[in-house]
Amino acid sequence: MVNLLLKQMEQTREMMIRSGVENGLQNAKTIQLSRRLDQLMNTYYRQMAFEEEKDQEN
């Protein structure tokens, strides 16, 4: 799951940067992609914390 999240984060980041360059930073699509990247990053960090917690229990 972590590898999938990393891949999705990288793809979304690239799309966001491209949108920002082509459409501007205040463009709705750019903002939407930024929010999506935030969601993916939050999910990734929660998953990493969960896995770290599991490792500490063992």
N, CA, C and O atoms as a Maestro MAE file, in Angstrom:
{
 s_m_m2io_version
 :::
 2.0.0
}

f_m_ct {
 s_m_title
 :::
 protein
 m_atom[232] {
  # First column is atom index #
  i_m_mmod_type
  r_m_x_coord
  r_m_y_coord
  r_m_z_coord
  i_m_residue_number
  s_m_chain_name
  s_m_pdb_residue_name
  s_m_pdb_atom_name
  i_m_atomic_number
  :::
  1 25 0.827 -1.203 0.000 1 A "MET " " N  " 7
  2 3 0.000 0.000 0.000 1 A "MET " " CA " 6
  3 2 0.867 1.260 0.000 1 A "MET " " C  " 6
  4 15 0.547 2.248 -0.661 1 A "MET " " O  " 8
  5 25 1.963 1.209 0.750 2 A "VAL " " N  " 7
  6 3 2.835 2.377 0.844 2 A "VAL " " CA " 6
  7 2 3.420 2.725 -0.524 2 A "VAL " " C  " 6
  8 15 3.476 3.898 -0.896 2 A "VAL " " O  " 8
  9 25 3.854 1.714 -1.270 3 A "ASN " " N  " 7
  10 3 4.418 1.975 -2.596 3 A "ASN " " CA " 6
  11 2 3.381 2.593 -3.527 3 A "ASN " " C  " 6
  12 15 3.704 3.478 -4.320 3 A "ASN " " O  " 8
  13 25 2.142 2.132 -3.433 4 A "LEU " " N  " 7
  14 3 1.069 2.699 -4.251 4 A "LEU " " CA " 6
  15 2 0.838 4.163 -3.878 4 A "LEU " " C  " 6
  16 15 0.678 5.014 -4.753 4 A "LEU " " O  " 8
  17 25 0.823 4.448 -2.591 5 A "LEU " " N  " 7
  18 3 0.641 5.833 -2.142 5 A "LEU " " CA " 6
  19 2 1.774 6.723 -2.644 5 A "LEU " " C  " 6
  20 15 1.536 7.843 -3.098 5 A "LEU " " O  " 8
  21 25 2.996 6.226 -2.562 6 A "LEU " " N  " 7
  22 3 4.134 7.014 -3.040 6 A "LEU " " CA " 6
  23 2 4.010 7.306 -4.530 6 A "LEU " " C  " 6
  24 15 4.298 8.416 -4.978 6 A "LEU " " O  " 8
  25 25 3.585 6.316 -5.287 7 A "LYS " " N  " 7
  26 3 3.413 6.498 -6.730 7 A "LYS " " CA " 6
  27 2 2.311 7.522 -7.008 7 A "LYS " " C  " 6
  28 15 2.473 8.402 -7.854 7 A "LYS " " O  " 8
  29 25 1.194 7.403 -6.294 8 A "GLN " " N  " 7
  30 3 0.088 8.345 -6.478 8 A "GLN " " CA " 6
  31 2 0.510 9.762 -6.086 8 A "GLN " " C  " 6
  32 15 0.143 10.732 -6.749 8 A "GLN " " O  " 8
  33 25 1.280 9.871 -5.006 9 A "MET " " N  " 7
  34 3 1.756 11.181 -4.569 9 A "MET " " CA " 6
  35 2 2.639 11.819 -5.640 9 A "MET " " C  " 6
  36 15 2.484 12.999 -5.952 9 A "MET " " O  " 8
  37 25 3.554 11.050 -6.195 10 A "GLU " " N  " 7
  38 3 4.456 11.579 -7.215 10 A "GLU " " CA " 6
  39 2 3.687 12.003 -8.469 10 A "GLU " " C  " 6
  40 15 3.945 13.068 -9.030 10 A "GLU " " O  " 8
  41 25 2.749 11.171 -8.902 11 A "GLN " " N  " 7
  42 3 1.959 11.508 -10.092 11 A "GLN " " CA " 6
  43 2 1.125 12.766 -9.861 11 A "GLN " " C  " 6
  44 15 1.057 13.640 -10.726 11 A "GLN " " O  " 8
  45 25 0.496 12.852 -8.701 12 A "THR " " N  " 7
  46 3 -0.330 14.014 -8.381 12 A "THR " " CA " 6
  47 2 0.524 15.270 -8.274 12 A "THR " " C  " 6
  48 15 0.119 16.340 -8.728 12 A "THR " " O  " 8
  49 25 1.702 15.144 -7.675 13 A "ARG " " N  " 7
  50 3 2.615 16.282 -7.561 13 A "ARG " " CA " 6
  51 2 3.012 16.797 -8.945 13 A "ARG " " C  " 6
  52 15 3.004 18.003 -9.192 13 A "ARG " " O  " 8
  53 25 3.355 15.880 -9.837 14 A "GLU " " N  " 7
  54 3 3.738 16.278 -11.196 14 A "GLU " " CA " 6
  55 2 2.580 16.962 -11.922 14 A "GLU " " C  " 6
  56 15 2.778 17.966 -12.607 14 A "GLU " " O  " 8
  57 25 1.373 16.415 -11.771 15 A "MET " " N  " 7
  58 3 0.199 17.015 -12.414 15 A "MET " " CA " 6
  59 2 -0.082 18.401 -11.838 15 A "MET " " C  " 6
  60 15 -0.448 19.319 -12.572 15 A "MET " " O  " 8
  61 25 0.092 18.551 -10.516 16 A "MET " " N  " 7
  62 3 -0.148 19.832 -9.856 16 A "MET " " CA " 6
  63 2 0.844 20.881 -10.352 16 A "MET " " C  " 6
  64 15 0.461 22.013 -10.647 16 A "MET " " O  " 8
  65 25 2.105 20.507 -10.441 17 A "ILE " " N  " 7
  66 3 3.120 21.445 -10.923 17 A "ILE " " CA " 6
  67 2 2.822 21.856 -12.356 17 A "ILE " " C  " 6
  68 15 2.890 23.035 -12.701 17 A "ILE " " O  " 8
  69 25 2.492 20.878 -13.186 18 A "ARG " " N  " 7
  70 3 2.171 21.173 -14.586 18 A "ARG " " CA " 6
  71 2 0.969 22.113 -14.673 18 A "ARG " " C  " 6
  72 15 0.971 23.069 -15.448 18 A "ARG " " O  " 8
  73 25 -0.049 21.831 -13.873 19 A "SER " " N  " 7
  74 3 -1.241 22.681 -13.874 19 A "SER " " CA " 6
  75 2 -0.902 24.088 -13.397 19 A "SER " " C  " 6
  76 15 -1.400 25.070 -13.948 19 A "SER " " O  " 8
  77 25 -0.060 24.188 -12.378 20 A "GLY " " N  " 7
  78 3 0.331 25.501 -11.876 20 A "GLY " " CA " 6
  79 2 1.063 26.326 -12.915 20 A "GLY " " C  " 6
  80 15 0.840 27.531 -13.036 20 A "GLY " " O  " 8
  81 25 1.941 25.670 -13.668 21 A "VAL " " N  " 7
  82 3 2.693 26.371 -14.717 21 A "VAL " " CA " 6
  83 2 1.770 26.776 -15.858 21 A "VAL " " C  " 6
  84 15 1.844 27.899 -16.358 21 A "VAL " " O  " 8
  85 25 0.903 25.859 -16.266 22 A "GLU " " N  " 7
  86 3 0.044 26.109 -17.426 22 A "GLU " " CA " 6
  87 2 -1.161 26.985 -17.109 22 A "GLU " " C  " 6
  88 15 -1.559 27.816 -17.925 22 A "GLU " " O  " 8
  89 25 -1.742 26.803 -15.926 23 A "ASN " " N  " 7
  90 3 -3.011 27.459 -15.608 23 A "ASN " " CA " 6
  91 2 -2.927 28.502 -14.503 23 A "ASN " " C  " 6
  92 15 -3.856 29.289 -14.324 23 A "ASN " " O  " 8
  93 25 -1.833 28.519 -13.766 24 A "GLY " " N  " 7
  94 3 -1.685 29.447 -12.649 24 A "GLY " " CA " 6
  95 2 -1.957 28.768 -11.317 24 A "GLY " " C  " 6
  96 15 -2.658 27.759 -11.239 24 A "GLY " " O  " 8
  97 25 -1.386 29.347 -10.282 25 A "LEU " " N  " 7
  98 3 -1.497 28.747 -8.953 25 A "LEU " " CA " 6
  99 2 -2.885 28.886 -8.341 25 A "LEU " " C  " 6
  100 15 -3.253 28.101 -7.467 25 A "LEU " " O  " 8
  101 25 -3.656 29.865 -8.783 26 A "GLN " " N  " 7
  102 3 -4.996 30.074 -8.245 26 A "GLN " " CA " 6
  103 2 -6.073 29.352 -9.047 26 A "GLN " " C  " 6
  104 15 -7.259 29.472 -8.740 26 A "GLN " " O  " 8
  105 25 -5.675 28.610 -10.063 27 A "ASN " " N  " 7
  106 3 -6.610 27.874 -10.906 27 A "ASN " " CA " 6
  107 2 -7.286 26.764 -10.099 27 A "ASN " " C  " 6
  108 15 -6.651 26.128 -9.258 27 A "ASN " " O  " 8
  109 25 -8.558 26.539 -10.354 28 A "ALA " " N  " 7
  110 3 -9.326 25.537 -9.608 28 A "ALA " " CA " 6
  111 2 -8.717 24.140 -9.733 28 A "ALA " " C  " 6
  112 15 -8.679 23.393 -8.755 28 A "ALA " " O  " 8
  113 25 -8.246 23.786 -10.915 29 A "LYS " " N  " 7
  114 3 -7.648 22.463 -11.108 29 A "LYS " " CA " 6
  115 2 -6.366 22.325 -10.290 29 A "LYS " " C  " 6
  116 15 -6.128 21.282 -9.681 29 A "LYS " " O  " 8
  117 25 -5.546 23.364 -10.274 30 A "THR " " N  " 7
  118 3 -4.304 23.340 -9.505 30 A "THR " " CA " 6
  119 2 -4.606 23.182 -8.022 30 A "THR " " C  " 6
  120 15 -3.957 22.399 -7.329 30 A "THR " " O  " 8
  121 25 -5.579 23.918 -7.546 31 A "ILE " " N  " 7
  122 3 -5.955 23.846 -6.132 31 A "ILE " " CA " 6
  123 2 -6.517 22.469 -5.804 31 A "ILE " " C  " 6
  124 15 -6.209 21.909 -4.752 31 A "ILE " " O  " 8
  125 25 -7.331 21.925 -6.685 32 A "GLN " " N  " 7
  126 3 -7.888 20.591 -6.480 32 A "GLN " " CA " 6
  127 2 -6.768 19.553 -6.388 32 A "GLN " " C  " 6
  128 15 -6.800 18.679 -5.521 32 A "GLN " " O  " 8
  129 25 -5.795 19.647 -7.267 33 A "LEU " " N  " 7
  130 3 -4.669 18.710 -7.237 33 A "LEU " " CA " 6
  131 2 -3.838 18.887 -5.968 33 A "LEU " " C  " 6
  132 15 -3.343 17.910 -5.408 33 A "LEU " " O  " 8
  133 25 -3.687 20.119 -5.519 34 A "SER " " N  " 7
  134 3 -2.960 20.383 -4.281 34 A "SER " " CA " 6
  135 2 -3.668 19.741 -3.093 34 A "SER " " C  " 6
  136 15 -3.028 19.143 -2.229 34 A "SER " " O  " 8
  137 25 -4.974 19.866 -3.057 35 A "ARG " " N  " 7
  138 3 -5.749 19.252 -1.970 35 A "ARG " " CA " 6
  139 2 -5.670 17.736 -2.029 35 A "ARG " " C  " 6
  140 15 -5.574 17.071 -0.997 35 A "ARG " " O  " 8
  141 25 -5.710 17.191 -3.239 36 A "ARG " " N  " 7
  142 3 -5.580 15.741 -3.409 36 A "ARG " " CA " 6
  143 2 -4.215 15.270 -2.917 36 A "ARG " " C  " 6
  144 15 -4.113 14.237 -2.255 36 A "ARG " " O  " 8
  145 25 -3.179 16.018 -3.235 37 A "LEU " " N  " 7
  146 3 -1.841 15.667 -2.764 37 A "LEU " " CA " 6
  147 2 -1.782 15.722 -1.240 37 A "LEU " " C  " 6
  148 15 -1.179 14.851 -0.613 37 A "LEU " " O  " 8
  149 25 -2.397 16.732 -0.643 38 A "ASP " " N  " 7
  150 3 -2.460 16.815 0.820 38 A "ASP " " CA " 6
  151 2 -3.127 15.579 1.408 38 A "ASP " " C  " 6
  152 15 -2.643 15.023 2.394 38 A "ASP " " O  " 8
  153 25 -4.229 15.147 0.815 39 A "GLN " " N  " 7
  154 3 -4.935 13.955 1.294 39 A "GLN " " CA " 6
  155 2 -4.048 12.716 1.199 39 A "GLN " " C  " 6
  156 15 -3.980 11.919 2.135 39 A "GLN " " O  " 8
  157 25 -3.378 12.563 0.077 40 A "LEU " " N  " 7
  158 3 -2.499 11.410 -0.108 40 A "LEU " " CA " 6
  159 2 -1.357 11.428 0.903 40 A "LEU " " C  " 6
  160 15 -0.999 10.392 1.465 40 A "LEU " " O  " 8
  161 25 -0.790 12.608 1.131 41 A "MET " " N  " 7
  162 3 0.307 12.719 2.090 41 A "MET " " CA " 6
  163 2 -0.166 12.404 3.502 41 A "MET " " C  " 6
  164 15 0.535 11.724 4.251 41 A "MET " " O  " 8
  165 25 -1.335 12.887 3.870 42 A "ASN " " N  " 7
  166 3 -1.882 12.585 5.193 42 A "ASN " " CA " 6
  167 2 -2.114 11.092 5.355 42 A "ASN " " C  " 6
  168 15 -1.803 10.522 6.401 42 A "ASN " " O  " 8
  169 25 -2.656 10.458 4.328 43 A "THR " " N  " 7
  170 3 -2.871 9.014 4.365 43 A "THR " " CA " 6
  171 2 -1.548 8.282 4.504 43 A "THR " " C  " 6
  172 15 -1.431 7.337 5.283 43 A "THR " " O  " 8
  173 25 -0.559 8.721 3.751 44 A "TYR " " N  " 7
  174 3 0.768 8.100 3.801 44 A "TYR " " CA " 6
  175 2 1.356 8.206 5.208 44 A "TYR " " C  " 6
  176 15 1.836 7.211 5.751 44 A "TYR " " O  " 8
  177 25 1.323 9.393 5.802 45 A "TYR " " N  " 7
  178 3 1.903 9.581 7.133 45 A "TYR " " CA " 6
  179 2 1.134 8.810 8.202 45 A "TYR " " C  " 6
  180 15 1.740 8.301 9.144 45 A "TYR " " O  " 8
  181 25 -0.181 8.716 8.073 46 A "ARG " " N  " 7
  182 3 -0.960 7.896 9.013 46 A "ARG " " CA " 6
  183 2 -0.566 6.432 8.888 46 A "ARG " " C  " 6
  184 15 -0.404 5.737 9.891 46 A "ARG " " O  " 8
  185 25 -0.412 5.967 7.653 47 A "GLN " " N  " 7
  186 3 -0.026 4.578 7.415 47 A "GLN " " CA " 6
  187 2 1.364 4.302 7.987 47 A "GLN " " C  " 6
  188 15 1.588 3.258 8.600 47 A "GLN " " O  " 8
  189 25 2.282 5.221 7.792 48 A "MET " " N  " 7
  190 3 3.638 5.040 8.314 48 A "MET " " CA " 6
  191 2 3.627 5.008 9.840 48 A "MET " " C  " 6
  192 15 4.334 4.202 10.445 48 A "MET " " O  " 8
  193 25 2.842 5.867 10.462 49 A "ALA " " N  " 7
  194 3 2.747 5.886 11.920 49 A "ALA " " CA " 6
  195 2 2.135 4.591 12.425 49 A "ALA " " C  " 6
  196 15 2.575 4.050 13.440 49 A "ALA " " O  " 8
  197 25 1.124 4.087 11.728 50 A "PHE " " N  " 7
  198 3 0.484 2.833 12.107 50 A "PHE " " CA " 6
  199 2 1.479 1.685 12.026 50 A "PHE " " C  " 6
  200 15 1.551 0.860 12.937 50 A "PHE " " O  " 8
  201 25 2.241 1.626 10.947 51 A "GLU " " N  " 7
  202 3 3.212 0.549 10.784 51 A "GLU " " CA " 6
  203 2 4.322 0.643 11.822 51 A "GLU " " C  " 6
  204 15 4.796 -0.378 12.321 51 A "GLU " " O  " 8
  205 25 4.737 1.860 12.149 52 A "GLU " " N  " 7
  206 3 5.764 2.044 13.176 52 A "GLU " " CA " 6
  207 2 5.241 1.581 14.532 52 A "GLU " " C  " 6
  208 15 5.964 0.953 15.305 52 A "GLU " " O  " 8
  209 25 3.985 1.896 14.808 53 A "GLU " " N  " 7
  210 3 3.368 1.478 16.065 53 A "GLU " " CA " 6
  211 2 3.291 -0.043 16.141 53 A "GLU " " C  " 6
  212 15 3.558 -0.632 17.189 53 A "GLU " " O  " 8
  213 25 2.926 -0.672 15.032 54 A "LYS " " N  " 7
  214 3 2.870 -2.137 14.984 54 A "LYS " " CA " 6
  215 2 4.245 -2.739 15.235 54 A "LYS " " C  " 6
  216 15 4.367 -3.725 15.962 54 A "LYS " " O  " 8
  217 25 5.270 -2.162 14.646 55 A "ASP " " N  " 7
  218 3 6.633 -2.664 14.814 55 A "ASP " " CA " 6
  219 2 7.088 -2.549 16.261 55 A "ASP " " C  " 6
  220 15 7.795 -3.425 16.759 55 A "ASP " " O  " 8
  221 25 6.693 -1.485 16.938 56 A "GLN " " N  " 7
  222 3 7.094 -1.285 18.325 56 A "GLN " " CA " 6
  223 2 6.394 -2.262 19.262 56 A "GLN " " C  " 6
  224 15 6.925 -2.592 20.323 56 A "GLN " " O  " 8
  225 25 5.217 -2.723 18.882 57 A "GLU " " N  " 7
  226 3 4.483 -3.683 19.700 57 A "GLU " " CA " 6
  227 2 5.123 -5.061 19.653 57 A "GLU " " C  " 6
  228 15 4.990 -5.845 20.593 57 A "GLU " " O  " 8
  229 25 5.811 -5.353 18.568 58 A "ASN " " N  " 7
  230 3 6.416 -6.687 18.404 58 A "ASN " " CA " 6
  231 2 7.774 -6.766 18.988 58 A "ASN " " C  " 6
  232 15 8.410 -7.818 18.930 58 A "ASN " " O  " 8
  :::
 }
 m_bond[231] {
  # First column is bond index #
  i_m_from
  i_m_to
  i_m_order
  :::
  1 1 2 1
  2 2 3 1
  3 3 4 2
  4 3 5 1
  5 5 6 1
  6 6 7 1
  7 7 8 2
  8 7 9 1
  9 9 10 1
  10 10 11 1
  11 11 12 2
  12 11 13 1
  13 13 14 1
  14 14 15 1
  15 15 16 2
  16 15 17 1
  17 17 18 1
  18 18 19 1
  19 19 20 2
  20 19 21 1
  21 21 22 1
  22 22 23 1
  23 23 24 2
  24 23 25 1
  25 25 26 1
  26 26 27 1
  27 27 28 2
  28 27 29 1
  29 29 30 1
  30 30 31 1
  31 31 32 2
  32 31 33 1
  33 33 34 1
  34 34 35 1
  35 35 36 2
  36 35 37 1
  37 37 38 1
  38 38 39 1
  39 39 40 2
  40 39 41 1
  41 41 42 1
  42 42 43 1
  43 43 44 2
  44 43 45 1
  45 45 46 1
  46 46 47 1
  47 47 48 2
  48 47 49 1
  49 49 50 1
  50 50 51 1
  51 51 52 2
  52 51 53 1
  53 53 54 1
  54 54 55 1
  55 55 56 2
  56 55 57 1
  57 57 58 1
  58 58 59 1
  59 59 60 2
  60 59 61 1
  61 61 62 1
  62 62 63 1
  63 63 64 2
  64 63 65 1
  65 65 66 1
  66 66 67 1
  67 67 68 2
  68 67 69 1
  69 69 70 1
  70 70 71 1
  71 71 72 2
  72 71 73 1
  73 73 74 1
  74 74 75 1
  75 75 76 2
  76 75 77 1
  77 77 78 1
  78 78 79 1
  79 79 80 2
  80 79 81 1
  81 81 82 1
  82 82 83 1
  83 83 84 2
  84 83 85 1
  85 85 86 1
  86 86 87 1
  87 87 88 2
  88 87 89 1
  89 89 90 1
  90 90 91 1
  91 91 92 2
  92 91 93 1
  93 93 94 1
  94 94 95 1
  95 95 96 2
  96 95 97 1
  97 97 98 1
  98 98 99 1
  99 99 100 2
  100 99 101 1
  101 101 102 1
  102 102 103 1
  103 103 104 2
  104 103 105 1
  105 105 106 1
  106 106 107 1
  107 107 108 2
  108 107 109 1
  109 109 110 1
  110 110 111 1
  111 111 112 2
  112 111 113 1
  113 113 114 1
  114 114 115 1
  115 115 116 2
  116 115 117 1
  117 117 118 1
  118 118 119 1
  119 119 120 2
  120 119 121 1
  121 121 122 1
  122 122 123 1
  123 123 124 2
  124 123 125 1
  125 125 126 1
  126 126 127 1
  127 127 128 2
  128 127 129 1
  129 129 130 1
  130 130 131 1
  131 131 132 2
  132 131 133 1
  133 133 134 1
  134 134 135 1
  135 135 136 2
  136 135 137 1
  137 137 138 1
  138 138 139 1
  139 139 140 2
  140 139 141 1
  141 141 142 1
  142 142 143 1
  143 143 144 2
  144 143 145 1
  145 145 146 1
  146 146 147 1
  147 147 148 2
  148 147 149 1
  149 149 150 1
  150 150 151 1
  151 151 152 2
  152 151 153 1
  153 153 154 1
  154 154 155 1
  155 155 156 2
  156 155 157 1
  157 157 158 1
  158 158 159 1
  159 159 160 2
  160 159 161 1
  161 161 162 1
  162 162 163 1
  163 163 164 2
  164 163 165 1
  165 165 166 1
  166 166 167 1
  167 167 168 2
  168 167 169 1
  169 169 170 1
  170 170 171 1
  171 171 172 2
  172 171 173 1
  173 173 174 1
  174 174 175 1
  175 175 176 2
  176 175 177 1
  177 177 178 1
  178 178 179 1
  179 179 180 2
  180 179 181 1
  181 181 182 1
  182 182 183 1
  183 183 184 2
  184 183 185 1
  185 185 186 1
  186 186 187 1
  187 187 188 2
  188 187 189 1
  189 189 190 1
  190 190 191 1
  191 191 192 2
  192 191 193 1
  193 193 194 1
  194 194 195 1
  195 195 196 2
  196 195 197 1
  197 197 198 1
  198 198 199 1
  199 199 200 2
  200 199 201 1
  201 201 202 1
  202 202 203 1
  203 203 204 2
  204 203 205 1
  205 205 206 1
  206 206 207 1
  207 207 208 2
  208 207 209 1
  209 209 210 1
  210 210 211 1
  211 211 212 2
  212 211 213 1
  213 213 214 1
  214 214 215 1
  215 215 216 2
  216 215 217 1
  217 217 218 1
  218 218 219 1
  219 219 220 2
  220 219 221 1
  221 221 222 1
  222 222 223 1
  223 223 224 2
  224 223 225 1
  225 225 226 1
  226 226 227 1
  227 227 228 2
  228 227 229 1
  229 229 230 1
  230 230 231 1
  231 231 232 2
  :::
 }
}
